[in-house]
């Protein structure tokens, strides 16, 4: 895994009853970097409904994986917002790419929170179903889709925490932050939520 600038993990909780919480926190990492370089079993793509590629992290993943990725995602028939689809990773270090379509922010009254939460839940579920032990997420919907960053990071952290509490397969969930502002938002959400 490329952990270039910053990794946060929780201290070991010694108090009885807090062990599970402590273990869960240690399974979450926050790094600043490029998701296409992550040496994890699965990376998540913040795609669009068509799954035909796009800008931002989607474009970076397609460029790094090579044209075979588009050949595969073209056959998938798209992906409804909040759901996820799995492809191979081709030239990426990751074996799988889990494509999810995040919600476009429309002021908060179009079910955006629940749809974003669904992205995280469905990606984590699919990762486990495919036997992935490590997964990396970008900050879904917070770029071109304009979802407010702090709100999105709290949803990301909250859903991941809930999932890990009931799962013992995933060893590591990495939040890959593109830039310092994103990094700070994830650090804050980690402290607040987990
Ligand atoms: P969306 O359309 O879901 O908002 P974007 O790709 O526009 O998706 O942005 C989502 C997040 O991904 C943003 O924080 C953006 O800065 C980040 N991002 C862009 N390129 C990369 C990359 N190569 N690795 C990790 N994150 C990236």
py3Dmol code that shows the C-alpha trace and the ligand (Angstrom):
import py3Dmol

protein = """\
ATOM      1  CA  UNK A   1       0.000   0.000   0.000  1.00  0.00           C
ATOM      2  CA  UNK A   2       1.269   3.461  -0.771  1.00  0.00           C
ATOM      3  CA  UNK A   3       1.002   5.414   2.447  1.00  0.00           C
ATOM      4  CA  UNK A   4       2.918   8.480   1.406  1.00  0.00           C
ATOM      5  CA  UNK A   5       2.127  11.288   3.780  1.00  0.00           C
ATOM      6  CA  UNK A   6      -0.150  10.385   6.594  1.00  0.00           C
ATOM      7  CA  UNK A   7      -1.653   7.330   8.152  1.00  0.00           C
ATOM      8  CA  UNK A   8      -3.921   7.464  11.148  1.00  0.00           C
ATOM      9  CA  UNK A   9      -4.725   4.478  13.272  1.00  0.00           C
ATOM     10  CA  UNK A  10      -6.185   4.439  16.718  1.00  0.00           C
ATOM     11  CA  UNK A  11      -4.337   3.739  19.904  1.00  0.00           C
ATOM     12  CA  UNK A  12      -4.857   0.290  21.406  1.00  0.00           C
ATOM     13  CA  UNK A  13      -7.762   0.375  23.811  1.00  0.00           C
ATOM     14  CA  UNK A  14      -6.891  -1.490  26.960  1.00  0.00           C
ATOM     15  CA  UNK A  15     -10.189  -1.133  28.805  1.00  0.00           C
ATOM     16  CA  UNK A  16     -12.358  -4.237  28.803  1.00  0.00           C
ATOM     17  CA  UNK A  17     -15.305  -3.768  26.484  1.00  0.00           C
ATOM     18  CA  UNK A  18     -13.476  -1.330  24.272  1.00  0.00           C
ATOM     19  CA  UNK A  19     -11.335  -3.921  22.536  1.00  0.00           C
ATOM     20  CA  UNK A  20     -13.707  -4.444  19.625  1.00  0.00           C
ATOM     21  CA  UNK A  21     -13.980  -0.715  19.020  1.00  0.00           C
ATOM     22  CA  UNK A  22     -10.198  -0.367  19.101  1.00  0.00           C
ATOM     23  CA  UNK A  23      -9.735  -3.231  16.652  1.00  0.00           C
ATOM     24  CA  UNK A  24     -12.251  -1.694  14.315  1.00  0.00           C
ATOM     25  CA  UNK A  25     -10.439   1.646  14.325  1.00  0.00           C
ATOM     26  CA  UNK A  26      -7.154  -0.045  13.499  1.00  0.00           C
ATOM     27  CA  UNK A  27      -8.709  -1.450  10.344  1.00  0.00           C
ATOM     28  CA  UNK A  28      -9.218   2.066   8.925  1.00  0.00           C
ATOM     29  CA  UNK A  29      -6.391   4.075   7.317  1.00  0.00           C
ATOM     30  CA  UNK A  30      -6.350   7.553   5.855  1.00  0.00           C
ATOM     31  CA  UNK A  31      -3.679   8.322   3.268  1.00  0.00           C
ATOM     32  CA  UNK A  32      -3.000  11.178   0.908  1.00  0.00           C
ATOM     33  CA  UNK A  33      -2.303  10.030  -2.632  1.00  0.00           C
ATOM     34  CA  UNK A  34      -3.484   8.576  -5.921  1.00  0.00           C
ATOM     35  CA  UNK A  35      -5.911   5.674  -5.683  1.00  0.00           C
ATOM     36  CA  UNK A  36      -4.603   4.085  -8.884  1.00  0.00           C
ATOM     37  CA  UNK A  37      -1.305   3.383  -7.128  1.00  0.00           C
ATOM     38  CA  UNK A  38      -2.794   1.646  -4.105  1.00  0.00           C
ATOM     39  CA  UNK A  39      -1.665  -1.929  -3.540  1.00  0.00           C
ATOM     40  CA  UNK A  40      -4.943  -3.242  -2.211  1.00  0.00           C
ATOM     41  CA  UNK A  41      -7.221  -6.052  -3.371  1.00  0.00           C
ATOM     42  CA  UNK A  42      -9.940  -3.675  -4.576  1.00  0.00           C
ATOM     43  CA  UNK A  43     -10.168   0.007  -5.360  1.00  0.00           C
ATOM     44  CA  UNK A  44     -13.469   1.858  -5.605  1.00  0.00           C
ATOM     45  CA  UNK A  45     -14.234   4.019  -8.612  1.00  0.00           C
ATOM     46  CA  UNK A  46     -16.475   7.071  -8.169  1.00  0.00           C
ATOM     47  CA  UNK A  47     -18.070   6.418 -11.550  1.00  0.00           C
ATOM     48  CA  UNK A  48     -21.225   7.712 -13.197  1.00  0.00           C
ATOM     49  CA  UNK A  49     -24.430   5.828 -14.063  1.00  0.00           C
ATOM     50  CA  UNK A  50     -23.191   4.896 -17.537  1.00  0.00           C
ATOM     51  CA  UNK A  51     -19.949   3.215 -16.359  1.00  0.00           C
ATOM     52  CA  UNK A  52     -18.422   4.432 -19.599  1.00  0.00           C
ATOM     53  CA  UNK A  53     -15.666   6.461 -17.974  1.00  0.00           C
ATOM     54  CA  UNK A  54     -15.495  10.159 -17.173  1.00  0.00           C
ATOM     55  CA  UNK A  55     -13.291  12.778 -15.558  1.00  0.00           C
ATOM     56  CA  UNK A  56     -11.745  12.966 -12.101  1.00  0.00           C
ATOM     57  CA  UNK A  57     -10.902   9.731 -10.372  1.00  0.00           C
ATOM     58  CA  UNK A  58     -12.927   7.756 -12.930  1.00  0.00           C
ATOM     59  CA  UNK A  59     -10.717   9.001 -15.761  1.00  0.00           C
ATOM     60  CA  UNK A  60      -7.552   8.323 -13.761  1.00  0.00           C
ATOM     61  CA  UNK A  61      -8.632   4.738 -13.040  1.00  0.00           C
ATOM     62  CA  UNK A  62      -9.525   4.031 -16.676  1.00  0.00           C
ATOM     63  CA  UNK A  63      -6.211   5.490 -17.878  1.00  0.00           C
ATOM     64  CA  UNK A  64      -4.185   3.453 -15.411  1.00  0.00           C
ATOM     65  CA  UNK A  65      -6.117   0.216 -15.953  1.00  0.00           C
ATOM     66  CA  UNK A  66      -6.020   0.400 -19.747  1.00  0.00           C
ATOM     67  CA  UNK A  67      -8.709   0.098 -22.416  1.00  0.00           C
ATOM     68  CA  UNK A  68      -9.781  -3.397 -21.399  1.00  0.00           C
ATOM     69  CA  UNK A  69     -11.491  -1.887 -18.386  1.00  0.00           C
ATOM     70  CA  UNK A  70     -13.856   0.094 -20.599  1.00  0.00           C
ATOM     71  CA  UNK A  71     -14.487  -3.012 -22.699  1.00  0.00           C
ATOM     72  CA  UNK A  72     -15.667  -4.786 -19.566  1.00  0.00           C
ATOM     73  CA  UNK A  73     -17.703  -1.947 -18.039  1.00  0.00           C
ATOM     74  CA  UNK A  74     -19.417  -1.340 -21.393  1.00  0.00           C
ATOM     75  CA  UNK A  75     -21.000  -4.785 -21.055  1.00  0.00           C
ATOM     76  CA  UNK A  76     -22.462  -4.006 -17.631  1.00  0.00           C
ATOM     77  CA  UNK A  77     -25.384  -1.874 -18.726  1.00  0.00           C
ATOM     78  CA  UNK A  78     -24.712   0.943 -16.283  1.00  0.00           C
ATOM     79  CA  UNK A  79     -25.142   1.231 -12.528  1.00  0.00           C
ATOM     80  CA  UNK A  80     -28.011   2.927 -10.635  1.00  0.00           C
ATOM     81  CA  UNK A  81     -27.003   5.606  -8.127  1.00  0.00           C
ATOM     82  CA  UNK A  82     -26.038   4.066  -4.777  1.00  0.00           C
ATOM     83  CA  UNK A  83     -25.315   0.623  -6.221  1.00  0.00           C
ATOM     84  CA  UNK A  84     -22.011  -0.993  -7.206  1.00  0.00           C
ATOM     85  CA  UNK A  85     -20.577  -3.239  -9.924  1.00  0.00           C
ATOM     86  CA  UNK A  86     -17.278  -5.164  -9.966  1.00  0.00           C
ATOM     87  CA  UNK A  87     -14.721  -5.478 -12.746  1.00  0.00           C
ATOM     88  CA  UNK A  88     -11.182  -6.733 -13.001  1.00  0.00           C
ATOM     89  CA  UNK A  89      -8.319  -4.307 -12.337  1.00  0.00           C
ATOM     90  CA  UNK A  90      -6.279  -5.047 -15.495  1.00  0.00           C
ATOM     91  CA  UNK A  91      -3.039  -2.979 -15.324  1.00  0.00           C
ATOM     92  CA  UNK A  92      -3.802  -1.614 -11.862  1.00  0.00           C
ATOM     93  CA  UNK A  93      -2.089  -3.071  -8.810  1.00  0.00           C
ATOM     94  CA  UNK A  94      -5.588  -3.812  -7.481  1.00  0.00           C
ATOM     95  CA  UNK A  95      -7.211  -7.071  -8.586  1.00  0.00           C
ATOM     96  CA  UNK A  96     -10.707  -5.587  -8.687  1.00  0.00           C
ATOM     97  CA  UNK A  97     -12.329  -2.239  -9.355  1.00  0.00           C
ATOM     98  CA  UNK A  98     -15.651  -1.703  -7.626  1.00  0.00           C
ATOM     99  CA  UNK A  99     -17.555   0.920  -9.590  1.00  0.00           C
ATOM    100  CA  UNK A 100     -20.186   2.901  -7.772  1.00  0.00           C
ATOM    101  CA  UNK A 101     -22.301   5.831  -8.902  1.00  0.00           C
ATOM    102  CA  UNK A 102     -22.539   8.471  -6.196  1.00  0.00           C
ATOM    103  CA  UNK A 103     -25.390  10.984  -5.968  1.00  0.00           C
ATOM    104  CA  UNK A 104     -25.116  14.421  -7.527  1.00  0.00           C
ATOM    105  CA  UNK A 105     -25.599  16.976  -4.732  1.00  0.00           C
ATOM    106  CA  UNK A 106     -28.865  18.830  -5.240  1.00  0.00           C
ATOM    107  CA  UNK A 107     -29.204  20.671  -1.935  1.00  0.00           C
ATOM    108  CA  UNK A 108     -29.791  17.676   0.334  1.00  0.00           C
ATOM    109  CA  UNK A 109     -33.463  16.972  -0.312  1.00  0.00           C
ATOM    110  CA  UNK A 110     -33.058  14.344  -2.992  1.00  0.00           C
ATOM    111  CA  UNK A 111     -32.068  11.467  -0.723  1.00  0.00           C
ATOM    112  CA  UNK A 112     -28.391  12.239  -1.343  1.00  0.00           C
ATOM    113  CA  UNK A 113     -27.248  11.146   2.142  1.00  0.00           C
ATOM    114  CA  UNK A 114     -28.875   7.723   1.881  1.00  0.00           C
ATOM    115  CA  UNK A 115     -27.675   7.204  -1.657  1.00  0.00           C
ATOM    116  CA  UNK A 116     -24.098   8.016  -0.670  1.00  0.00           C
ATOM    117  CA  UNK A 117     -24.350   5.702   2.344  1.00  0.00           C
ATOM    118  CA  UNK A 118     -25.570   2.996  -0.060  1.00  0.00           C
ATOM    119  CA  UNK A 119     -22.444   3.431  -2.183  1.00  0.00           C
ATOM    120  CA  UNK A 120     -20.192   2.668   0.788  1.00  0.00           C
ATOM    121  CA  UNK A 121     -22.338  -0.224   2.059  1.00  0.00           C
ATOM    122  CA  UNK A 122     -22.621  -1.862  -1.354  1.00  0.00           C
ATOM    123  CA  UNK A 123     -18.932  -1.489  -2.178  1.00  0.00           C
ATOM    124  CA  UNK A 124     -17.897  -3.000   1.151  1.00  0.00           C
ATOM    125  CA  UNK A 125     -20.365  -5.859   0.711  1.00  0.00           C
ATOM    126  CA  UNK A 126     -19.127  -6.592  -2.815  1.00  0.00           C
ATOM    127  CA  UNK A 127     -15.523  -6.489  -1.699  1.00  0.00           C
ATOM    128  CA  UNK A 128     -16.209  -9.170   0.891  1.00  0.00           C
ATOM    129  CA  UNK A 129     -18.253 -11.229  -1.593  1.00  0.00           C
ATOM    130  CA  UNK A 130     -15.250 -11.264  -3.943  1.00  0.00           C
ATOM    131  CA  UNK A 131     -12.840 -12.263  -1.211  1.00  0.00           C
ATOM    132  CA  UNK A 132     -11.074  -8.891  -0.944  1.00  0.00           C
ATOM    133  CA  UNK A 133      -9.343  -8.275   2.352  1.00  0.00           C
ATOM    134  CA  UNK A 134      -8.220  -4.737   1.609  1.00  0.00           C
ATOM    135  CA  UNK A 135     -10.124  -1.965  -0.144  1.00  0.00           C
ATOM    136  CA  UNK A 136      -9.413   1.678  -0.974  1.00  0.00           C
ATOM    137  CA  UNK A 137     -12.048   4.385  -1.430  1.00  0.00           C
ATOM    138  CA  UNK A 138     -11.816   7.808  -3.041  1.00  0.00           C
ATOM    139  CA  UNK A 139     -14.025  10.566  -1.680  1.00  0.00           C
ATOM    140  CA  UNK A 140     -17.164   9.602  -3.615  1.00  0.00           C
ATOM    141  CA  UNK A 141     -19.342  12.457  -4.948  1.00  0.00           C
ATOM    142  CA  UNK A 142     -17.228  15.277  -3.481  1.00  0.00           C
ATOM    143  CA  UNK A 143     -15.628  16.371  -6.757  1.00  0.00           C
ATOM    144  CA  UNK A 144     -17.692  17.071  -9.866  1.00  0.00           C
ATOM    145  CA  UNK A 145     -20.837  15.893  -8.026  1.00  0.00           C
ATOM    146  CA  UNK A 146     -20.348  18.656  -5.378  1.00  0.00           C
ATOM    147  CA  UNK A 147     -21.476  16.722  -2.284  1.00  0.00           C
ATOM    148  CA  UNK A 148     -20.316  18.805   0.736  1.00  0.00           C
ATOM    149  CA  UNK A 149     -16.994  17.319   1.833  1.00  0.00           C
ATOM    150  CA  UNK A 150     -17.452  17.217   5.612  1.00  0.00           C
ATOM    151  CA  UNK A 151     -20.916  15.719   5.320  1.00  0.00           C
ATOM    152  CA  UNK A 152     -19.649  13.100   2.850  1.00  0.00           C
ATOM    153  CA  UNK A 153     -16.672  12.089   4.995  1.00  0.00           C
ATOM    154  CA  UNK A 154     -18.919  11.578   8.024  1.00  0.00           C
ATOM    155  CA  UNK A 155     -21.169   9.312   5.962  1.00  0.00           C
ATOM    156  CA  UNK A 156     -18.128   7.427   4.632  1.00  0.00           C
ATOM    157  CA  UNK A 157     -16.729   6.911   8.118  1.00  0.00           C
ATOM    158  CA  UNK A 158     -20.104   6.083   9.688  1.00  0.00           C
ATOM    159  CA  UNK A 159     -21.027   3.444   7.120  1.00  0.00           C
ATOM    160  CA  UNK A 160     -17.561   1.914   7.229  1.00  0.00           C
ATOM    161  CA  UNK A 161     -17.646   1.753  11.024  1.00  0.00           C
ATOM    162  CA  UNK A 162     -21.058   0.058  11.019  1.00  0.00           C
ATOM    163  CA  UNK A 163     -19.914  -2.425   8.390  1.00  0.00           C
ATOM    164  CA  UNK A 164     -16.668  -3.335  10.157  1.00  0.00           C
ATOM    165  CA  UNK A 165     -18.477  -3.904  13.440  1.00  0.00           C
ATOM    166  CA  UNK A 166     -20.300  -6.811  11.795  1.00  0.00           C
ATOM    167  CA  UNK A 167     -17.508  -8.101   9.582  1.00  0.00           C
ATOM    168  CA  UNK A 168     -14.319  -9.962  10.304  1.00  0.00           C
ATOM    169  CA  UNK A 169     -13.125 -10.486   6.724  1.00  0.00           C
ATOM    170  CA  UNK A 170     -11.903  -7.022   5.739  1.00  0.00           C
ATOM    171  CA  UNK A 171      -8.497  -6.306   7.216  1.00  0.00           C
ATOM    172  CA  UNK A 172      -8.093  -2.751   5.951  1.00  0.00           C
ATOM    173  CA  UNK A 173     -10.266   0.021   4.561  1.00  0.00           C
ATOM    174  CA  UNK A 174      -8.155   2.851   3.151  1.00  0.00           C
ATOM    175  CA  UNK A 175      -9.527   6.321   2.451  1.00  0.00           C
ATOM    176  CA  UNK A 176      -7.357   7.820  -0.269  1.00  0.00           C
ATOM    177  CA  UNK A 177      -7.398  11.600  -0.111  1.00  0.00           C
ATOM    178  CA  UNK A 178      -6.550  13.721  -3.111  1.00  0.00           C
ATOM    179  CA  UNK A 179      -5.120  16.854  -1.547  1.00  0.00           C
ATOM    180  CA  UNK A 180      -4.773  18.313   1.930  1.00  0.00           C
ATOM    181  CA  UNK A 181      -8.304  19.634   2.297  1.00  0.00           C
ATOM    182  CA  UNK A 182      -9.729  16.158   1.740  1.00  0.00           C
ATOM    183  CA  UNK A 183      -7.141  14.639   4.062  1.00  0.00           C
ATOM    184  CA  UNK A 184      -8.079  17.023   6.891  1.00  0.00           C
ATOM    185  CA  UNK A 185     -11.788  16.292   6.434  1.00  0.00           C
ATOM    186  CA  UNK A 186     -11.177  12.542   6.768  1.00  0.00           C
ATOM    187  CA  UNK A 187      -8.954  12.992   9.808  1.00  0.00           C
ATOM    188  CA  UNK A 188     -11.689  15.042  11.473  1.00  0.00           C
ATOM    189  CA  UNK A 189     -14.392  12.521  10.582  1.00  0.00           C
ATOM    190  CA  UNK A 190     -12.229   9.685  11.917  1.00  0.00           C
ATOM    191  CA  UNK A 191     -11.863  11.436  15.278  1.00  0.00           C
ATOM    192  CA  UNK A 192     -15.542  12.348  15.430  1.00  0.00           C
ATOM    193  CA  UNK A 193     -17.198   9.166  14.205  1.00  0.00           C
ATOM    194  CA  UNK A 194     -14.968   6.155  14.952  1.00  0.00           C
TER     195      UNK A 194
END
"""
ligand_1 = """\
27
LIG
P -17.536 12.592 -8.264
O -18.098 12.790 -9.644
O -18.079 11.346 -7.587
O -17.640 13.829 -7.445
P -14.673 13.095 -8.810
O -13.732 12.180 -9.493
O -15.027 14.369 -9.484
O -16.004 12.203 -8.524
O -14.157 13.448 -7.354
C -14.194 12.538 -6.274
C -12.933 12.699 -5.435
O -11.865 11.998 -6.061
C -12.459 14.127 -5.264
O -12.034 14.324 -3.913
C -11.255 14.187 -6.202
O -10.305 15.154 -5.795
C -10.707 12.794 -6.014
N -9.727 12.299 -6.999
C -9.503 12.706 -8.271
N -8.514 11.984 -8.819
C -8.102 11.078 -7.867
C -7.115 10.053 -7.808
N -6.327 9.756 -8.847
N -6.983 9.346 -6.640
C -7.773 9.609 -5.585
N -8.731 10.547 -5.576
C -8.890 11.280 -6.699
"""
view = py3Dmol.view(width=600, height=400)
view.addModel(protein, "pdb")
view.setStyle({"model": 0}, {"cartoon": {"style": "trace"}})
view.addModel(ligand_1, "xyz")
view.setStyle({"model": 1}, {"stick": {}})
view.zoomTo()
view.show()
